[in-house]
């Protein structure tokens, strides 16, 4: 299976051998990660069909840039979906994400804030139903951890350390 990102077209392409991977299972797994999966037409002369996941056309430029840097530099991406009216979101930003332990851990991470009110389609695409909703995404675009509430600095720091370690371990393969 091969995955490639096209940030200009806002698409992730997954090419796979249909004799090894069931497309229905792959589609389900993609959708469990909060993405929309669409089947592309079969490529003439090739046995395996291509599956495409489309990302919202109006993805924020700072998120596009963070994902591109993460892929290039092999960094973890932390996407914090929030809203101006959300008290737990503000508390997360002001206490947890400003905590010295957490800010030190965030130095090697791409952190992006996405206002859900301004980008509801992006939230829908990633299955964000309430805020705060913090996604931990590896450099290949895989969401491998998620926080759906406020978390104090200590537990958040431990979560972030574990995410960084997991990202380092899996990106070495």
C-alpha positions in Angstrom: 0.0 0.0 0.0 1.3 3.5 -0.9 0.1 6.8 0.5 0.8 10.2 -1.1 -0.3 13.7 -0.2 -1.2 16.4 -2.8 -1.6 19.6 -0.7 -2.3 21.7 -3.8 -5.3 19.6 -4.7 -6.2 18.8 -1.0 -6.1 15.1 -1.7 -4.5 12.0 -0.2 -4.1 9.1 -2.6 -3.9 5.5 -1.3 -2.8 3.0 -3.9 -3.3 -0.6 -2.9 -3.5 -4.2 -4.3 -7.1 -5.1 -4.2 -6.2 -8.8 -4.1 -4.5 -8.2 -0.7 -6.6 -5.4 0.8 -10.4 -5.3 0.8 -11.5 -1.9 -0.4 -14.6 -1.9 1.9 -12.3 -2.5 5.0 -9.9 0.2 3.9 -12.8 2.6 3.3 -14.2 1.9 6.8 -10.8 2.5 8.4 -10.3 5.8 6.5 -13.7 7.0 7.6 -13.0 6.0 11.2 -10.2 8.5 11.1 -12.6 11.2 10.2 -11.9 11.4 6.5 -14.2 11.0 3.5 -13.2 8.2 1.2 -14.0 8.2 -2.5 -13.2 5.5 -5.0 -11.3 6.7 -8.1 -11.6 5.2 -11.5 -9.4 2.2 -12.2 -6.2 3.1 -13.9 -6.0 1.3 -17.3 -3.4 -1.4 -17.4 -3.1 -1.6 -13.6 -4.6 -4.3 -11.4 -5.1 -2.3 -8.2 -7.7 0.5 -8.1 -6.8 3.8 -6.5 -8.8 5.1 -3.5 -8.8 8.9 -2.9 -9.7 10.8 0.2 -10.6 14.4 -0.5 -9.8 17.2 1.9 -11.9 20.3 2.1 -10.8 22.9 -0.6 -10.7 25.7 1.9 -8.3 24.0 4.4 -6.6 26.8 6.3 -3.2 27.8 4.9 -1.5 27.5 8.2 -2.7 23.9 8.5 -1.6 23.2 4.9 1.8 24.6 5.7 2.1 22.7 8.9 1.2 19.4 7.2 3.7 20.1 4.4 6.4 20.9 7.0 5.5 17.8 9.0 5.9 15.6 6.0 9.1 17.2 4.9 10.7 17.3 8.4 9.0 14.2 9.8 7.2 16.1 12.6 4.1 15.4 14.6 1.2 17.7 14.0 -1.2 18.7 16.7 -4.5 20.2 15.4 -6.6 22.0 18.1 -10.2 22.5 17.0 -11.6 25.2 19.1 -14.2 28.1 19.2 -14.1 31.6 20.6 -17.2 30.9 22.8 -15.8 27.6 24.2 -14.6 28.0 27.8 -12.7 24.7 28.0 -11.0 25.6 24.7 -9.8 28.9 26.1 -8.7 27.2 29.4 -6.8 24.6 27.3 -5.0 27.4 25.4 -4.3 29.6 28.4 -3.3 27.0 31.0 -2.3 23.7 29.4 -0.7 24.9 26.1 1.1 27.8 28.0 2.5 25.5 30.7 6.4 25.5 30.5 6.5 21.6 30.4 4.0 21.6 27.5 5.6 24.5 25.6 8.9 22.7 25.7 7.4 19.6 24.3 5.7 21.5 21.6 9.0 23.0 20.2 9.5 20.0 17.9 5.8 19.7 16.9 3.6 21.5 14.4 0.8 23.1 16.4 -2.2 24.5 14.6 -5.4 26.0 15.9 -8.6 25.7 13.7 -11.6 27.7 14.7 -14.5 25.3 14.1 -17.0 28.1 13.5 -14.8 29.3 10.6 -14.1 25.8 9.2 -17.1 23.6 9.9 -16.6 21.5 6.8 -13.0 20.6 7.9 -14.4 19.7 11.3 -17.0 17.5 9.7 -14.4 15.9 7.6 -12.4 14.9 10.6 -15.4 14.0 12.7 -15.3 16.9 15.1 -18.7 17.2 16.8 -17.7 19.3 19.8 -14.8 21.4 21.0 -12.2 21.2 22.2 -11.1 18.4 19.9 -7.3 17.9 19.6 -6.0 15.6 16.9 -2.4 14.1 17.1 -1.4 13.4 13.5 1.8 11.8 12.2 3.8 13.1 9.4 2.0 10.8 6.9 -1.4 12.3 7.9 -2.6 9.4 10.2 -4.6 10.5 13.3 -3.3 8.3 16.0 -4.6 10.0 19.2 -7.4 12.4 20.0 -8.4 14.5 23.0 -12.1 15.5 23.1 -12.1 17.7 26.3 -10.0 20.0 28.4 -6.9 18.3 29.9 -4.6 19.7 32.6 -1.0 20.4 31.8 0.4 17.2 33.5 -1.8 14.7 31.8 -1.6 16.6 28.5 2.2 16.6 28.7 2.3 12.9 29.3 -0.1 12.4 26.3 2.1 14.6 24.1 5.3 12.8 25.2 3.6 9.5 24.3 2.5 10.9 21.0 6.0 12.1 20.2 7.5 8.8 21.2 5.0 6.9 19.1 5.6 9.1 16.1 9.3 8.7 16.4 9.0 4.9 16.7 6.6 4.5 13.8 8.3 7.0 11.5 11.5 5.1 11.7 10.0 2.1 9.8 
